[in-house]
Amino acid sequence: MSLVAAVARRLVLASLLVFALSFSVARSDELAEFHVAVEQATTDYRAALAILETSSQADTTAAVNRFRQAWQSINDRFGANRPAAFADDADFVTTFMMVDMRLIGVLLTIELGNRDAARDGLRPIGETLAQLSARSAPK
């Protein structure tokens, strides 16, 4: 093997290594972005819970809609391109759909004026957010 061929081969191998490392970093950044989005949605979720306990139906509806928009933005951003930690999770897409359906139910119960049912409807969503946050937290 000539010197030029040997150098070329090593350059190709080095390029492949750099590419592989950059892909790994990109996937890691994607997981970090997912975690930040879940934490932001969790903040909106907690605000909705607090407003449910202390404010009017209109304020509560607005807060739950803000949370629903945050949740939908996570779905829009990561629904088709899951972070690697969720690649094998068969329930990933279903989780987004179920939370959204639950939020629709919560909005209906708020409209009917039933705080207890709205609180009960929101509770499992908090558990889902906690699970997603734990699975996406930096290690």
Secondary structure, DSSP 8 states (H G I E B T S, - for coil): --HHHHHHHHHHHHHHHHHHHHHHHHHHHHHHHHHHHHHHHHHHHHHHHHHHHHS-HHHHHHHHHHHHHHHHHHHHHHSSS--GGGTT-TTHHHHHHHHHHHHHHHHHHHHTT-HHHHHHHHHHHHHHHHHHHHHHS--
